[in-house]
């Protein structure tokens, strides 16, 4: 066990410069003997965090966060005390003998093994690109104006059909089971097969610069799909993708803003013109992970997606999500059909102009919609006004709402009072919907209460997987599934989070129902038809749940709101955290190594803290 005396800790606090360390995370403004900063621990707009180099403390007068330099790093980085202490020592060049054998807490053995395998695979892919096998891939990258320096900076690699990645990993004594868990290949008694073949490889990293997975791009005509990503596993989650995040965060924290792009080619191209505070969503939806990332780091967001219709719609949708979360957001208005990567090469002056002059989302929305309106057609004008009002109706921002009404009046010549009346009607409808949704919550609560009364009779069924699987997790999964039976209103959110579902039968039913919507075979609100279609997939074990859902008529006759879907996925998140804690506790019992036991305890403590913050 690592033991460090209070005397040693106080010595570190005394030697470390609280100004230097906090300024590496936040922009500090000198005021007298102290410094001010926007507080990262609450939704701060004006600098309310005071840093005192003389007293060696920081204090926020709004949220009351305070402490010494170690406390700051601990809270900002969301790490345990020893990890924060080590970070302070490293940043301050303080040699603390007691920390020599200390390493950061492990998540669990499976995650650590996947990170290790990904790192090994990344090295092999990079080496292959510069071998004889990678010459055609290098030519392609050169044709996209990506030079050797950029290849090395972004660690771009190549997976040839002759790379034999799986065999190379086996030769390094990694197990076939671990390789398959990392989704790097398939291994049987008679053959091995790499997951990526004849693709240019882009490593995807997390905030801590660890490779969580890969995206492989085809560059030949006969190799579909165009992009192939690592399958979801313990560390690779589609809802957590943010290409270039580890590099972008360092610069974004200084600039206090981050640019959100579509693809990794856009990130690489913009770095060519010294714009490095960029991440790419890689075709995924904006998730709670991204929103929390922006909030945690107190970042303004600049949206810079493609200039085509899907890009415009994505800009509008994401901007609305961010405004609801009270995150400052502007849109870089790309009025061409080029993506950012193409603009760097074809219209660099125009690119600089639009990046320097981003516009507010409401102005962006009005401009894009108004361009398609026939000003002589009252129906089109009415439809236009309703679309704009729907964008602002659930935003708690009186100034923005008044400003928008003024713009609409000026643009359409419709009176301010008429537009306000329309907004009032929309708000009434929103309140009615919310009221109905509140009733839905009560129905589910009542169902849960009834289930609680009967809990003793159902104890055996509830304990099917592990001791802590409870009825609420089954209800959460059914609630998600039922919302899809009714409509595809939340299909994007469900598709992004479906892997969180615990039971394979209802998860596969949900995935298949999503596919039926996508293929336009099922349009919603026809439960019998949905179940008939799902029977074709031979979903083992789903029949019992089907009967349960059909019999629960309350669930299929009421509207489910988005917050209930969020709550359901939050419950499933809780399940996975509990599973991780249980796994760590088992490891703790088995471990005989003192240092490892401290690391495992820290891991358990970190997970418990995350549960408390939900």
N, C-alpha and C positions, 0 to 999 in steps of 0.2 A: 504493500500500500504506500502511495506517495504521501508523505507528511511534510508540510512546510509550516514553520513557525510563524506566528503573527509578526515577530520581529523581522523576518525575511520578507514577508508580504509588504510591511510598511516601508521597508528599504526600497522595494521595487516601485511602490507608489511615489516615494520621495525622489528617486532617480529619474523616473519616466517623465517626459514632457507631456502633460495633458493636452496642451495646445497642439503639439505636433501630431499626436495620435488622433484626436477628435477631428482635426482639420484634414486628416487623410480620408475621413468619411463625409464630413460636412463642410460647407463654405462658411467660414467664420468672419465676422465683421468686428473690427476693433471699436470699443466704446470705453473710453477711460482706461482703467487698469484691466478691464475684463473684455470678453468677446461675446458676441451674440450670434445665434444660429437659429434657423427654422428647426423646431423640435421634431425628431424622427419618431417619437414615441406616441404621438397623437396627430390628428388631422390639423396641422398647424399651417397658417397662411402668413402670419407675421412672426418675425423672429422672437421667440419667447424663451429660448434656452440660453442661459448664461454660463460661460466657462471662465473660471477664475484660476489662472496659472499660479497666482500667489497662494491661494488656499488649496489648490490641487483638487478642486471639485467642480461638478457641473450641476445646475439646478434649472428646472423648468417651472416657471411661475404659473403656468396654466394647468398642466397635468400632474405637477408635483414630483415628476421623476427627478432623482438626484443621486449622487454618489461620487466615487472616485474613478480613476481611469480604468481600473479593472471592471468595475460595475458597468461602465459605459460599454466596453467591448462585449461583455457578457450579454447585456440586453440587446445591443445593436445586432450582434452576430447570431443571437439565439443559441448560445453555447453554454456549457457548464463552466464553473469557476476556474478549474485548472486549465482548461483550454484557453479561456480568456487571459489568464495569467501568463501562459506560454506565449500567446500572441503579443501581449504588451512587452514581454522580455525580448522577443524577436524583433519587434519594431523599434525598440530602444537600445538594441545591442547590449542587453544585460545578460550576463552568464549566470544562471542559477543552477547550481550543481544538482539540486533535488529534482529538477525537471528533465535530467538527461535521459532517463528511461521511460519518460511519460510520452504516450502517443494519444491522439484524439480518440474519443469513444467510437467503437464500431457500431454500425447499425445492426447487422446480423451477418452470420457467416455466408449466407447465400448472396446477399447484396455485395459484400466485399469481394466474393469470388467473381461475380459478374463484372464488377469494376476492373478487377485484375485481368480477366480474360479480354475485356474490351480494350484495355491498354495494350496488351500483347498483340491483339488483332490489328489495332491501329498502327503499330510499328511495322507489322508485316505488310499491310496495305501501302504504307508510305514507301517501303523498300521496293515493293513490286512496281510502283509507278515509275521509278527511275531505273528499272531493269529492262532487259530486252522485251519482256512481256508487256511493258507499259508504253511503248513508243507511239502506238496509235492513239492512246488516251492522252498522252502529252500533246500530240498534234491537235487533238480536239480542243484541249484547254487553251492552247496558243491561239486557235481560231476564235475563241471567246475572249481574247485579250487578257487571259490570266497568265502572268509571267511566273518564273521560278520563285521569285521572292514571295509572291502571294501564295503560291502552292505551299511553301514552307510555313508561312505565317498562319495559314488556316489548316495546316496539316492534311491537305488533300491527298488521297491515296488511290489505289486501283486494285480491284479484285478481278484477276484474270480467270478464265475457265481452267487455267492450269496452276492457279495459286496454291491449291491444296491446303487451304487454311486449317481445316479440321485436322488433317493428318499432322500438320506442323504443331498444332496445339497438343495433340495426343503425344507427339514425340517429346513435348516439354513436360510430360507427366500429368497433364490435366485430364480429369475424368470425362468420359463421354456424357455422363449425366449433367455435369456442370456446363459443358459446351452446349448441350441442347437447351439448358435453362437460360443461357445467354442468347439463345436463338441465333447462333452463329453457323449452325449446320445440323445435318441429320446423320445419325450413326446407327447402322444395323450390323448384324453378324457378317453380312456379305459385302457391304459397301459403305462409303462415306460420301456425303454431298455437302458442299459449301452453300450457305444461304445466299450469298452474293456472288454473282458470276458475270464477268464481262461488263462491269459497271465502275464508273468513277465514284470513289467513296468520299463522303463528307462526314467527318466525325461530329457528333452532337454532344455537347458537354452541359453539365449542370453549373450552378452558381459557384461551386467549389473547384471548377476546372477539371472535373472527372468525366471521362467518356461514358455516357449513359447508353449510347447506341449509335447507329449509323444511318445515313441516307445514301442509297446507291442510285446514280443517274445513268440511264442507258445513253449511249451515243451512237448506236447503230440502229437501223430501221427495224430489224427483226427481234428486238429485245424489249417486249412490253412487260410491265407498265413503264412509263417514262421514269418515274421515281419509285423506288422500293425502300421502305423504311424497316428498321428492326421491328419485329413483332413485340407487342407489349409483354413486359415481364416485371420482375420485382423493382427494377430501377428505371425502365423505359415506359413512360406514360404519355399517351398522345396529348392529354390535357396539360402536360407540363413542358411542352416543347417550346423552346425559345433559342433558336440558333444564334450563337455568338454571345450568349448571356454573360459568361464569365469575363470576357474582355470588355463588353459594353458597359457593365455595371461600374467598373472603376472610373471610366470617363464620364458616364452619365451622372454619377454622384457629384462630380465636380461641376458639370454644366447644369445640373438640376433638371435635365430633360432627357428623354429617350425617344428615338425614332423607331416606329414599328413598320416593318416591311413585310412583303409577301414571301420571297424566296431567298436562299442563301447566295445566289448569283447577285442579287441586289445588294446584299451586305458587302460582298467582296468588291463590287464595282464602286460603291460609295467610299470604301476605305481608300481607294485609289486617289480620291480627291480629298483625302484627310477628314472624312466624316466617319467617325468610329463609334459613336454612341448609338449603334443600331442593333436591333434584333429582328429575326424573321420568324413568322408564325408557321411557315411551311404548310400552308393550306388548312391549318386547324383553326377552330373557333377560339375566340378569346375566352379564357376560363377564369375561375376564381384564383387559380395559381398566379396568372398574370396580374390580375387586379391587386392581389395581396403583395405581389412583388413591387408594383408601382407605389402602393401605399407605404410599404415598409421602408422603401428608400426615398420616399417623399419626392417622387419624380412627376414632372409634367410630361404629357405624352403628345408626340407629333405622329399622326397617322399618314403613311405614305404608301398606299397600296396601288395596284395597277389602275390605269386610266380608263379601262373598259367598264361595261355595265356591272359585271360581278364585283369589280374592284370598288366602284362607286357605292353599290349596295352594302358591301362589307365595311367601307369607311363609315357610312351612316349608322349601321347596326352597332359597330364597336364604339363609335362616339357616344351613342345613346347610353350604352352600358356604363361607360366611364363617367358621363355626366350624372347618372343616377347615383354613382358611388362618390360623387363630389371630387372627382379627379380632374384637374385642369387638362383640357385636351384641345388641340387645334388640328386642322387638316391641311396637308400640303396638297394643293389643288392641281393635280396633273391633268391638264385638259387635252393631252395627246392620247393616242392609242398605244404609246410606248410604255414599257415598264421601266422602273428606275435604272436597271442595268443597261437598257438600250439608250436611255437619255444620257447617261455618262458618256457613251461612245458617239452619239449622234447629235445631241443638242445640249452641250455642257453649259452654255450661257443661260439658256432657258431654265435648266435644272437649278442653277445657282439662284436665279430670280425667284422661283416658286418656293425653294427651301427657305429663303430669307423672308418671305412674306406669306406665312401660313394663315389660314382664315378660320374663324369660329365655325363649328359644325352647323349651327343654325343658318349661317350665311351660305355655307356650302350646300346644305339641303335645299334651301329656297332657290338657289341658282340652278341646281341640277333639275329640280322639278319644274320650275317656271319655263325653262328652255323648251319643254315638251308641251306647254299649254297653249291652246288657241285662245287668245285674249278676247275673242268675240263669241266664245262658246260658254254660256253661264254654267253648264254642267261640268265642264272641265275646270272652270275657276272654283266651283264649289268643291270638287274632288281634291283640287290642289290645296285649298285652305284646310280641309279636314286632315289631309296627310301631314301638313306642317303642325297643326294643332295636336295631332296624335303623338308627334315627337316630343312635345313639351308638356303634355297634360299631366304626366306623372313626375315632372321635375320640380323639386321644391326650391324654385328660384324666381322670385317675383320680378326682379329686374330683367332677367332674360325673357320672361313671359311678356312683360310690357313692351320690351324692345321688339319682340317678334310680332306682336299685334300691330305696332306702329309700321313695321316693314310691310306686313300684309295689306294694311289699309292703303299705304302709299302705292303699292304695286298693283293692287286689283281695283282700287277705287270703291271697294266695299267699305261701308261705314265701320268705325271702330266698335260701336255698340253691337252691330250684327255679329262681328267676329267674336266679341266677348261673350255674347249669348251662346254662340256655337261652342265655345270653350266651356262655359258653365254646364251645358248639356252633356258634353263629353266627361266632365268631372263627375256629374251626377251618375252617369252610366258606370264610371270607374268605381264610385262608392258602392253602387248596387252590386257590381261584380265582386268587390272586396267583401261585402256583407254576405253574399252567397258563399264565397270561399271560406269565410269565418264559420259559417254553418257547416261547411264540409269538414273543417277541423274538428268541430264538436262531434260530428258523426264518427270520425275516426277515433276521437278520444273515448267516446262511448264504447265503440267496438273494442278498443284496447282495455277499457275497464272491465267489460264482460269477459274478455280473454283472461284478465288477471284473476277474476273470480273463479274461472275454470282451470286455473294454472296447475293445480295439484293433479287434476285428471289427465293433463296433457304433458306431464313432466318428461315422459319418455321420448315423445316426438320432438320436444323443444331441444333436447340434448343430442340431436343426431350427429352434429359435427364435432363441437368441443363444448366444454362445460359452460362457456359464457355466451353461446348462441341463444338468443332469447326471441320471444314472439315478435318483438318490435322489428327485428331484422327481416323476418318473413313478411310482416305488414309493409315494411318499407319497399321491399322488392315488388310486392303485389301492387302497391300504390303507383310505382313507376310504370309497371306493365299496364295497369288500368288506364293511365293517362294516354298511353299509346292506342289502346283500344278505342278510346273516345275520339281522339284527333291526333294530328301530327304537330300540334302547336309547339311542343317542347322536344321535337325529334332531334334537333342538333345537340341540345344539352344532354339528352339521354344517350345518343350515339357516342358523344365524347367521354361519357362516364360509365358506359355499360360494363366495362371490365371490373368495376367495383362490386358488381352483383356477386353474391356468395354462392348461390345454388346454381349448378350447371343447367338444370332443366329450364328454369324460368329465364336465366340469362340467354340461353340459345333461342328460346321462344321470342324474347325481346329483340334479339339480333335479327331473327327471321322476319319479324313483323316490320322492323325498320326497312328491310330489303323489299318487302311487299309494298310499302309506301313508295319507296324510291322507284320501283318498277311500275307504279301507278296501278297495281293490281288491287290494292286495298286503299279506300279513301276515308276510312274512319267511321265511327258511330254505327257499326253493324257488327255486334259482338259475335253473333252466331256465324256470320260469314268468316270472321277472323279465325275462329276456332276451327272451322271446316278447312280453311286454307292451311292452318298450322298442322292439321292432322297428316298432311302429305309429307311433313318433315320427320315423322316417326320420333317424336321427342319423348324419350323414355322418362317415365316418372312425372310427366307434365299433366297427365289425365286427371290425377287427384286434385292438383291445383286448379285445373280448369273447372271442375265441378264446384270447388270452393268459391271461385270467383263468380261463376254464374249464380250460385245460391246467394251470394252477398249482393243482393240487388241494390242496396244503398250505394255501394262503391261504383256501380256502373250507370247510375242515374244522375250523378252529381258532377259538377265541374270541378276539376282539380286545378289549383293555381300553381304558379311557378315556385312560390316559396315552399310549398309542400314537396315539390320535386327536390328542391335544394335540401330540405330537412331530411328527406329519405336518403339522399346520397351522403349527407353528413352522418346519418346513423350507420351507413355501411362503412364510411371512413373510420368511425369509432370501432366497428368490428375489427377492421384490419389492424388498427393500433393495438387493440386488446390482444389480437393474435400475436403481434410482434412482441408485446410485453411478456406474454406467456412463453414464447420461444426463448426470450432472453433469460427468463427465470429458470427455465430448464437448463440453459447453458451455465447459469450461475451455480446450480446444484452440482453439475458435472465438473466444473473447472476447479483445478487445484492450484493454479498460478495466481499469486496475489495481485500482480499488475493487471492481469486479464480480468480478474473479478472486479477491480475498481472501474475498469473500462465498461464492463457489463452493467454495473450499478449506475454509472453515468448515463449509459444508453437508456436504461429503464426510467431514470429520473427525467431525462429529456422528453421521452414519449409521454410520461405522465403530465409534464408541464404543457405539452401540446394539447393534450386532452382537456386540461383546465381552461385553455384559451379559446376553446371552441365556442 
